[in-house]
Amino acid sequence: MAKVEAELKKELAVALYRRGVLPLGKARLLAEMTRWQFEETLAERQVPRNYTESDLDDDIRYALDRR
């Protein structure tokens, strides 16, 4: 049953992200996946990534903080 529940959460998260209802971070939390796992799932399904300038700023800040 857990496997079915995990798959349903992933499907719902991808669908809501695709429709623009959930941002990437919220969608991946719903799917209970890491950011990279969720982005890989989006790529496999050819779902375009909504990557904004704000997302870029967040990624740069994160990378600089990790040094």
Residue pairs with C-beta under 8 A, 6 or more apart in sequence:
6 32
9 30
9 31
9 32
10 31
10 33
10 41
12 30
12 31
13 22
13 27
13 28
13 30
13 31
13 33
13 38
14 27
14 31
14 41
14 42
14 45
14 47
16 22
16 27
16 30
17 23
17 24
17 27
17 42
17 47
18 47
20 50
22 30
23 50
24 35
24 38
24 39
24 49
24 50
24 55
25 35
27 38
28 34
28 35
28 37
28 38
31 38
31 41
33 41
39 49
42 49
